[in-house]
Amino acid sequence: MIGDSKMNNKASQNDKLVWVVGVPSIVAFVAFSCLIIWRGLQDPELLDRLEEYGILLGFISGPALMFMNSILELWKTEQKNEVDAIPIETEARLARAKAQHEHEMALAKAQHDHEMKVELEKLKLEAAK
């Protein structure tokens, strides 16, 4: 229904944080790792300094991993809460639709009863003539 907050797919603050910080961090880490591997295959002298690059990767990945872990935990919690709210929202929508249907049926019945009474009165008037 219009106005339902979960139906408009609006990105939350945690979603934005994951896309702005998380995805670029992962891409940068993977790209740097691939660069080290590629350069190691191209330049045999790099193998002598491979330990230095490993330490550099460790420095980069350590704090990034802790930060990413906390962001992902926040995001997972938010997603779980959204999924847990789906049955409640669905039940509320169904109850609202049922109430609206019952109301429309009651209006149609009242309209039909009124038309039948009017028709009955017309027939009584015609029979009285």
N, C-alpha and C positions, 0 to 999 in steps of 0.2 A: 504494500500500500504506500501511497505517497506520504512522505514524512517519516518513514521508518529509518532509524539511524543506520542500521546494518545493511540496508538494501541499497544505499547510495554509494557504497564502496569507497568511502572517504578514508584516506590514509591517515593513520594516527601519528602521533609524535614519535613513537617507537619505530613504526614502519619507516618514517623519514630518516631516523637516526641510523637504522640498519642500512638503508640504501645510500646514505651520504657518507657514513664512516665505514661500515662493515664491508660492503662490496668493494670499494676502492682499496681498502687495506688488504683484502684477500687477493685481489688482482695484482696489487703491487708486490706482495710477498711471492706469489706464484711466478710473476714475471721476473723478479730478481733471482729466484731459484733457477728458473729456466736459463736465464742469462749466464749464471755461474756454470751450469752444466754445459751449455753451448760453448762458452769460452774455454772451458776445460777440455773439450774435445778439439777445439781449433788450436789452442795454444798449449803445448805440452809443458811449458815453463810455469803455467798457472797451477799445475798439480803440486808444485813446491809450496805455493801460497794458499792451497785449498783450505787448510786449517784456519787461516786468517778469515777467509770468506765464510767459513762455517761459523766462526765466532761472531762475525758481523751479522749473519742471519739469525743467530741466537739472540743477539742484542735487539734486533728488530722484532723478532717474533715473540719474545717473552712478554714485554708489556702489551703488545698488540693482542696477544692471545688472552691475557687477563681481561683487558678492556672488551674484547669481542665476546668473551664468555659471559660477562655481566650483561652486555647488550642483548645477546641471544637469549639469556634466561628471562630478561624483562619481556622480550618479544614473545617467547614461548608462553609465558604466563598470560599475556594479553590475548594471544590467539586461543588459548584454552578457555579463557573467560568468555570470549566471543562464541566459541563453539558450544559451551555450556548454556549460553543464553538463547540459543536457537530454539530448543523445544518450548521454552517459556514464551518466546515471541510468537511462535507458530500457534501455540495453544490460544494465546490472546487474539490473534488474527482470526482463528477459526470460531472462537466464541463471538467475536464482533460480527463476523459474516453470518453466523447462525441467528444472532439477535436481529440483524438487519433483514434476513430472509423471513423470520417470523413476523416482524413488523410489516413487511410488504404483503405477506399473506393475510394478516389481519386486516390491513387496509383494503385489499382486494375482496375479502369476504364481506366487509362492511359495505363496500361499493355495490357488490352483488346483491346483498340483502336489501339495500336501499332501492336498487332498481327493481327487484321483485315486488317490494311493497308498493312502489309507484305503479307498476304494471297491474298488480292486484286491485289497487284503487281505481284505475282506469276501467278495468273489467267490471267492477262493482257498479261504477257510474253508468257504463254502457248497458248493463243488465237492468238497472233501475229505470231506464228510459222506456 
